[in-house]
Amino acid sequence: MKKLSSTLPNMLLSLGGICVLVSGILAVVNKVTTAPIAEAEMRAKVEAIRAVAPAFDNNPFAEKLMVLPEGETDSLTVYPAKKGSALVGFAIESYTQKGFSGLIRVMVGFDAEGRLVDFSVLQHSESPGLGSRIPEWYHEKSETGGIRDMRGLDMKASAPLTVSKDGGKVDAITAATISSRAFLDAVNRAWRTFSSLEGTAKAPATNSQE
């Protein structure tokens, strides 16, 4: 019994020392990697913004703001695109939870007149070959005369966007109507956010939500 009583505290002490050592190592690793990870995230976001927004010469990531449009419960991140001192448009990070497999995140760009410049899909878990075709499908010309290629679409004349099965003019992806509806839900959410910024182009920060 004496041997057991003397060994147990030693084991606990050793385990405690190991835990402290591991915690210290993890803290150092976290400190070393935090800055590079943040920088990589910024570069990735700026590239995504550059892919969808009008040409700009500012740093939209550094000037981002949070906007809560009317009727929504979650704010969206808005990246102002500027040429010199002129605001030429926005890139808006939007989302939907209505995908066939849940969350879809997109970056949608609009010019100052409300035309959809382009979009990119940031995240999705849609079915391969079906819902996963969102990026290619909505960059192709329609074969039915409906809306398909989103680039240059005048959202003021076309919003809200709905698929033809729901009485709208947008071509749904073949065999992936749910994914199509979800994608349009994200685009429409981005458009409502853009619309809430209209009239404040010279001072968009007044719409930010702290």
C-alpha beads as a LAMMPS data file, in Angstrom:
LAMMPS data file: protein, C-alpha beads

210 atoms
209 bonds

1 atom types
1 bond types

-500.0 500.0 xlo xhi
-500.0 500.0 ylo yhi
-500.0 500.0 zlo zhi

Masses

1 110.0

Atoms # bond

1 1 1 0.000 0.000 0.000
2 1 1 2.876 2.363 0.759
3 1 1 4.256 1.855 -2.732
4 1 1 0.871 2.663 -4.308
5 1 1 0.385 5.805 -2.237
6 1 1 3.804 7.149 -3.171
7 1 1 3.489 6.298 -6.880
8 1 1 0.043 7.796 -7.531
9 1 1 0.987 11.389 -6.643
10 1 1 4.101 11.030 -8.767
11 1 1 2.020 9.832 -11.731
12 1 1 -0.424 12.706 -11.310
13 1 1 2.454 15.151 -11.051
14 1 1 4.034 13.748 -14.202
15 1 1 0.755 13.874 -16.120
16 1 1 0.211 17.432 -14.954
17 1 1 3.666 18.395 -16.145
18 1 1 3.052 16.800 -19.522
19 1 1 -0.254 18.653 -19.883
20 1 1 1.415 21.971 -19.052
21 1 1 4.185 21.247 -21.563
22 1 1 1.736 20.288 -24.330
23 1 1 -0.409 23.360 -23.613
24 1 1 2.658 25.555 -23.866
25 1 1 3.674 24.014 -27.190
26 1 1 0.153 24.452 -28.587
27 1 1 0.101 28.085 -27.446
28 1 1 3.398 28.759 -29.208
29 1 1 2.232 26.998 -32.398
30 1 1 -1.033 28.959 -32.354
31 1 1 0.819 32.248 -31.928
32 1 1 3.223 31.436 -34.760
33 1 1 0.501 30.324 -37.208
34 1 1 -2.233 32.897 -36.455
35 1 1 -0.721 35.710 -38.519
36 1 1 0.068 33.581 -41.631
37 1 1 -3.420 32.035 -41.540
38 1 1 -5.043 35.475 -41.301
39 1 1 -2.895 36.762 -44.161
40 1 1 -3.739 33.732 -46.333
41 1 1 -7.452 34.242 -45.592
42 1 1 -7.212 37.893 -46.615
43 1 1 -5.452 37.030 -49.888
44 1 1 -8.043 34.344 -50.702
45 1 1 -10.925 36.744 -50.006
46 1 1 -9.367 39.533 -52.076
47 1 1 -8.943 37.128 -55.006
48 1 1 -12.578 36.017 -54.671
49 1 1 -13.651 39.676 -54.595
50 1 1 -11.484 40.462 -57.610
51 1 1 -13.139 37.626 -59.543
52 1 1 -16.668 39.011 -59.132
53 1 1 -16.478 42.774 -58.591
54 1 1 -15.855 45.593 -61.084
55 1 1 -12.149 46.441 -61.494
56 1 1 -10.872 48.235 -58.378
57 1 1 -7.663 49.695 -56.996
58 1 1 -8.480 49.783 -53.274
59 1 1 -8.351 46.956 -50.734
60 1 1 -12.010 45.920 -50.324
61 1 1 -11.082 43.443 -47.595
62 1 1 -9.634 46.225 -45.442
63 1 1 -12.767 48.358 -45.992
64 1 1 -15.340 45.609 -45.450
65 1 1 -18.505 46.324 -43.500
66 1 1 -21.348 44.296 -42.067
67 1 1 -24.810 45.073 -43.399
68 1 1 -28.137 43.834 -42.069
69 1 1 -30.768 44.255 -44.796
70 1 1 -34.424 44.663 -43.957
71 1 1 -36.173 41.367 -43.273
72 1 1 -32.963 39.456 -42.481
73 1 1 -31.645 38.197 -39.154
74 1 1 -27.993 37.795 -40.155
75 1 1 -25.675 40.496 -41.437
76 1 1 -23.688 39.903 -44.614
77 1 1 -20.116 40.991 -45.249
78 1 1 -19.892 43.661 -47.929
79 1 1 -16.662 44.586 -49.713
80 1 1 -16.715 48.026 -51.425
81 1 1 -14.879 48.168 -54.765
82 1 1 -13.420 51.588 -55.590
83 1 1 -11.503 53.172 -58.432
84 1 1 -9.683 56.161 -57.023
85 1 1 -12.275 57.779 -54.784
86 1 1 -15.243 56.511 -56.818
87 1 1 -17.308 53.593 -55.593
88 1 1 -17.787 51.280 -58.594
89 1 1 -19.607 48.410 -56.917
90 1 1 -19.662 45.823 -54.189
91 1 1 -18.772 42.202 -53.624
92 1 1 -21.159 40.620 -51.140
93 1 1 -20.532 37.393 -49.278
94 1 1 -23.896 35.655 -49.132
95 1 1 -25.241 32.249 -48.156
96 1 1 -28.242 29.945 -48.062
97 1 1 -29.159 26.999 -45.858
98 1 1 -31.575 25.626 -48.467
99 1 1 -29.137 23.538 -50.486
100 1 1 -29.828 19.856 -51.042
101 1 1 -26.979 19.217 -48.588
102 1 1 -27.356 22.375 -46.541
103 1 1 -25.081 25.397 -46.548
104 1 1 -23.981 27.103 -49.768
105 1 1 -21.782 30.213 -49.548
106 1 1 -21.257 32.515 -52.522
107 1 1 -19.525 35.783 -53.355
108 1 1 -21.688 37.963 -55.597
109 1 1 -20.474 41.120 -57.308
110 1 1 -22.599 44.088 -58.418
111 1 1 -21.622 47.256 -60.218
112 1 1 -22.880 50.661 -59.088
113 1 1 -25.902 50.439 -61.434
114 1 1 -27.119 47.147 -59.983
115 1 1 -25.880 44.758 -62.652
116 1 1 -24.619 41.398 -61.448
117 1 1 -20.974 41.360 -62.542
118 1 1 -20.191 37.770 -61.601
119 1 1 -20.331 35.249 -58.768
120 1 1 -18.193 32.513 -57.283
121 1 1 -19.148 29.608 -55.040
122 1 1 -17.086 29.649 -51.855
123 1 1 -18.496 26.554 -50.178
124 1 1 -21.029 23.819 -50.873
125 1 1 -21.709 20.123 -50.314
126 1 1 -24.089 19.568 -53.219
127 1 1 -24.229 16.298 -55.137
128 1 1 -21.365 15.761 -57.614
129 1 1 -22.547 16.197 -61.191
130 1 1 -25.843 17.760 -60.106
131 1 1 -25.929 20.637 -57.612
132 1 1 -22.160 20.906 -57.825
133 1 1 -22.643 22.232 -61.370
134 1 1 -23.780 25.646 -60.093
135 1 1 -20.573 27.479 -61.144
136 1 1 -20.540 26.139 -64.712
137 1 1 -24.320 26.066 -65.286
138 1 1 -24.862 29.721 -64.395
139 1 1 -21.975 30.812 -66.580
140 1 1 -23.420 29.220 -69.736
141 1 1 -25.867 30.557 -72.311
142 1 1 -29.466 29.414 -71.936
143 1 1 -30.831 27.025 -74.543
144 1 1 -34.447 27.841 -73.638
145 1 1 -34.396 31.619 -73.820
146 1 1 -34.516 31.893 -70.043
147 1 1 -32.002 33.379 -67.644
148 1 1 -28.887 31.298 -67.130
149 1 1 -25.616 33.185 -67.578
150 1 1 -25.769 35.566 -64.627
151 1 1 -23.011 37.889 -65.817
152 1 1 -24.320 41.334 -66.749
153 1 1 -27.826 40.606 -65.482
154 1 1 -29.757 43.775 -64.611
155 1 1 -30.987 42.852 -61.149
156 1 1 -33.217 45.911 -60.885
157 1 1 -35.288 44.519 -63.746
158 1 1 -34.947 40.822 -62.871
159 1 1 -35.006 40.437 -59.079
160 1 1 -36.121 38.442 -57.272
161 1 1 -34.749 35.523 -59.254
162 1 1 -36.781 32.317 -59.328
163 1 1 -36.593 29.129 -61.374
164 1 1 -39.068 28.514 -64.181
165 1 1 -40.777 25.741 -62.182
166 1 1 -41.768 28.388 -59.660
167 1 1 -43.013 30.810 -62.293
168 1 1 -39.709 32.609 -62.784
169 1 1 -37.357 32.909 -65.755
170 1 1 -34.214 31.196 -64.488
171 1 1 -33.209 27.814 -65.906
172 1 1 -32.811 25.284 -63.111
173 1 1 -29.932 22.834 -63.290
174 1 1 -31.164 19.590 -64.821
175 1 1 -32.198 17.188 -62.022
176 1 1 -31.011 19.673 -59.386
177 1 1 -33.890 22.107 -58.872
178 1 1 -33.364 22.249 -55.104
179 1 1 -29.748 23.319 -55.540
180 1 1 -30.818 25.888 -58.138
181 1 1 -33.432 27.371 -55.829
182 1 1 -30.866 27.514 -53.036
183 1 1 -28.313 29.281 -55.215
184 1 1 -30.894 31.876 -56.233
185 1 1 -31.850 32.324 -52.583
186 1 1 -28.228 33.279 -51.845
187 1 1 -28.064 35.613 -54.852
188 1 1 -31.358 37.270 -53.899
189 1 1 -30.078 37.747 -50.346
190 1 1 -26.983 39.461 -51.736
191 1 1 -29.193 41.663 -53.920
192 1 1 -31.354 42.728 -50.976
193 1 1 -28.170 43.679 -49.188
194 1 1 -26.993 45.704 -52.191
195 1 1 -30.405 47.378 -52.403
196 1 1 -30.144 48.476 -48.784
197 1 1 -26.930 50.327 -49.714
198 1 1 -28.488 52.314 -52.565
199 1 1 -28.389 56.034 -52.022
200 1 1 -25.436 55.758 -49.669
201 1 1 -22.747 55.045 -52.242
202 1 1 -20.689 58.018 -51.129
203 1 1 -20.713 56.897 -47.524
204 1 1 -21.542 53.175 -47.340
205 1 1 -20.086 52.841 -43.875
206 1 1 -23.206 54.488 -42.446
207 1 1 -24.997 51.176 -43.107
208 1 1 -22.499 49.092 -41.156
209 1 1 -23.660 47.044 -38.197
210 1 1 -21.119 47.048 -35.344

Bonds

1 1 1 2
2 1 2 3
3 1 3 4
4 1 4 5
5 1 5 6
6 1 6 7
7 1 7 8
8 1 8 9
9 1 9 10
10 1 10 11
11 1 11 12
12 1 12 13
13 1 13 14
14 1 14 15
15 1 15 16
16 1 16 17
17 1 17 18
18 1 18 19
19 1 19 20
20 1 20 21
21 1 21 22
22 1 22 23
23 1 23 24
24 1 24 25
25 1 25 26
26 1 26 27
27 1 27 28
28 1 28 29
29 1 29 30
30 1 30 31
31 1 31 32
32 1 32 33
33 1 33 34
34 1 34 35
35 1 35 36
36 1 36 37
37 1 37 38
38 1 38 39
39 1 39 40
40 1 40 41
41 1 41 42
42 1 42 43
43 1 43 44
44 1 44 45
45 1 45 46
46 1 46 47
47 1 47 48
48 1 48 49
49 1 49 50
50 1 50 51
51 1 51 52
52 1 52 53
53 1 53 54
54 1 54 55
55 1 55 56
56 1 56 57
57 1 57 58
58 1 58 59
59 1 59 60
60 1 60 61
61 1 61 62
62 1 62 63
63 1 63 64
64 1 64 65
65 1 65 66
66 1 66 67
67 1 67 68
68 1 68 69
69 1 69 70
70 1 70 71
71 1 71 72
72 1 72 73
73 1 73 74
74 1 74 75
75 1 75 76
76 1 76 77
77 1 77 78
78 1 78 79
79 1 79 80
80 1 80 81
81 1 81 82
82 1 82 83
83 1 83 84
84 1 84 85
85 1 85 86
86 1 86 87
87 1 87 88
88 1 88 89
89 1 89 90
90 1 90 91
91 1 91 92
92 1 92 93
93 1 93 94
94 1 94 95
95 1 95 96
96 1 96 97
97 1 97 98
98 1 98 99
99 1 99 100
100 1 100 101
101 1 101 102
102 1 102 103
103 1 103 104
104 1 104 105
105 1 105 106
106 1 106 107
107 1 107 108
108 1 108 109
109 1 109 110
110 1 110 111
111 1 111 112
112 1 112 113
113 1 113 114
114 1 114 115
115 1 115 116
116 1 116 117
117 1 117 118
118 1 118 119
119 1 119 120
120 1 120 121
121 1 121 122
122 1 122 123
123 1 123 124
124 1 124 125
125 1 125 126
126 1 126 127
127 1 127 128
128 1 128 129
129 1 129 130
130 1 130 131
131 1 131 132
132 1 132 133
133 1 133 134
134 1 134 135
135 1 135 136
136 1 136 137
137 1 137 138
138 1 138 139
139 1 139 140
140 1 140 141
141 1 141 142
142 1 142 143
143 1 143 144
144 1 144 145
145 1 145 146
146 1 146 147
147 1 147 148
148 1 148 149
149 1 149 150
150 1 150 151
151 1 151 152
152 1 152 153
153 1 153 154
154 1 154 155
155 1 155 156
156 1 156 157
157 1 157 158
158 1 158 159
159 1 159 160
160 1 160 161
161 1 161 162
162 1 162 163
163 1 163 164
164 1 164 165
165 1 165 166
166 1 166 167
167 1 167 168
168 1 168 169
169 1 169 170
170 1 170 171
171 1 171 172
172 1 172 173
173 1 173 174
174 1 174 175
175 1 175 176
176 1 176 177
177 1 177 178
178 1 178 179
179 1 179 180
180 1 180 181
181 1 181 182
182 1 182 183
183 1 183 184
184 1 184 185
185 1 185 186
186 1 186 187
187 1 187 188
188 1 188 189
189 1 189 190
190 1 190 191
191 1 191 192
192 1 192 193
193 1 193 194
194 1 194 195
195 1 195 196
196 1 196 197
197 1 197 198
198 1 198 199
199 1 199 200
200 1 200 201
201 1 201 202
202 1 202 203
203 1 203 204
204 1 204 205
205 1 205 206
206 1 206 207
207 1 207 208
208 1 208 209
209 1 209 210
